[in-house]
Amino acid sequence: MSIKLVNVFLHQNNYKLSVGKLAYKERVIYFEYDKEFLKSAIELSPYKVPLKSGIHLCEDTMFEGLFGVFADSLPDGWGRLLLDRHLMSKGLKFSEITPLDRLSYIGPFGIGALSYEPVYEDIQIEAEAIVLDKLANSSLKILKGTSGEFLDTLLAIGGSSSGARPKVMVQINQEDLILHSNQTLHAGYEHYLVKFPSVTDSKDIGILEYIYSLMARDAKICMPATKLLHGKINCYFAVKRFDREGDNRIHLHSVAGLVHSDFRLPSLDYDDLLTLTLHLTKDVNEQLKMFRLACFNLFSHNRDDHAKNFSFILESNHWKLSPAYDLTFSYGPGGEHSTTYLGEGKNPTNEHLRKLAKKHSIKDGDSIIHEIKNVVDNFQQYAKSVELSNTVYKDVSSNLKVLK
């Protein structure tokens, strides 16, 4: 039976605040803030769900009638595949699964700081160390539809994750021992997300994303800590979760959810992102971070730069650009950037970056462009340091050379 009413909570500094209620009736979703939360002055989604009394009704179908701030809690791609298969195994027809059903299943284990009740189901998993090779192999079998092995485990630790590639949310310590994430953080451990290759990925996809994290950090892009974990069969990219500080949760809002931009289609320009960043954060330093990211994505040929791959975090009731994530070599839709540079997606150049810098009064735009390009030009050295395969190296470097 589908869920009709969901209570929304915000976890902040180890306090659980009641935000409001979501209701589903005749295929329409309604939201209303709690009266006490209205007094908090916490704007969880200032553009689409402003802090005001009364019933809020989403007027578009971008997220199946759900406001983006709540849709950001839901998985897409891999996580949604796992979740929907599980719900159907419990007797729900695919056509009957609603966003509220999915939110109730995510419950307290979604990204960011929001949680949802009632909890649809609490899958119990053994609190034992994780073997990445086994989970990676099972993920591929699930994607191919040939097996459901470890489905419950993968669902419990990866069912709330976004993105197309299989991934799990775990705890990792300095010795790279790995535990399940859905438990109180163990002493000496931190919350991480680990990615596995999909059916169409090279086995070096994890190594490549790790290289990009190193380049981004050297290019002064704000990056979380990253690791390259070595299994017996493959290597896996791990990134520290920036929506967690210990067990304290941080509110996270993607650009897609914030402005209801369709991340499946090229729908944004870096001009829009620079304007949005300054308007939301009121801080030119945050805008400068976005400009650096625009430069890095251009030079590194990261063309999967869609609206869900940019986010903001709310700290002490002030918005900041989140650390960068999902940075890797990609061809993009039709060989173009998902986010264009002043309208150019196929062949953006240094000149487009200079014009962006001038339009938004970015100081030292030329020196930033030069600095980031020099870092990416050293791709060969990064590739050698982690033994990237020659085939992948040639594919990536040949595309980077186009920008010289």
Buried (B, 14 or more C-beta within 10 A) or exposed (E): EBBEBBBBBBBBEEEEBBBBBBBBEEEEBBBBBBEEBEEBEBBBBBBBBEBEEEEBEBEEEBBBBBBBBBBBBBBBBBBBBBBBBBBEEEEBEEEEBBBBBBBBBBBBBBBBBBBBBEBBEEBEBEEEEBEBEBBBBBBBBBBEEEEBBBBBBBBBBBBBBBBBBBBBBBBBBEEEEBBBBBEEBEEEBBBBBBBBBBEEBBEBBBBBBBBBBBBBBBBBBBBBBBBBBEBEEBBBBBBBBBBBEEEEBBBBBBBBBBBBBBBBEBBBBBBBBBBBBBEBBEBBEBBBBBBBBBBBBBBBBBBBBBBBBBBBBBEEEEBBBBBBBBBBBBEBBEEBBBBBBBEBBEEBEBEBBBBBBEEBEBEEBEEBBEBBBEBBBEBEEBBEEBEBBEEBBEEBBEBBEEBE
